[in-house]
Amino acid sequence: MSATADHAETSPAVRLGFQPEQVVQEIGYDDDVDQELREAIEQVIGSDLVDEDYDDVADAVVLWFRDDDGDLTDVLVDATTYIEEGGSILLLTPKTGREGYVEPSDISEAATTAGLSASKSVSVGKDWSGSRLVTPKAAKSKK
């Protein structure tokens, strides 16, 4: 196996479903985000992440969320307005024991209330866990 193939298989951005030429909008950026993950996503999509001021729809949203960032349900509902039908939201929250940690039950409840289906949480870096959230319609169309 080549080093390139090995890297592609282990890249968290690839495992999380990001694909070349996607427009990915980033919400909740702050100086505590995982820069390596951001760079991995940008490498896979072949362009920079767009910020919260982007005025068109995106293929996916990367949402950095900490416990003190407000109401998660409201933030998720707002994030769904930024994505194409069938798009996904990568919700990134601090890992257990880190400042800003969000309980998995809170994530599940907020996702359900916002009309999203959550995948299981995955480790995406030293300090962050990720949950891929999709609209039920998108989840059904991926059969």
Salt bridges, closest charged atoms under 4 A:
GLU26 OE2 - ARG38 NE 2.66
ASP32 OD2 - ARG66 NE 2.85
ASP69 OD2 - ARG66 NH1 2.91
GLU85 OE2 - LYS137 NZ 3.60
ASP127 OD1 - ARG98 NE 2.71
ASP127 OD2 - LYS126 NZ 3.74
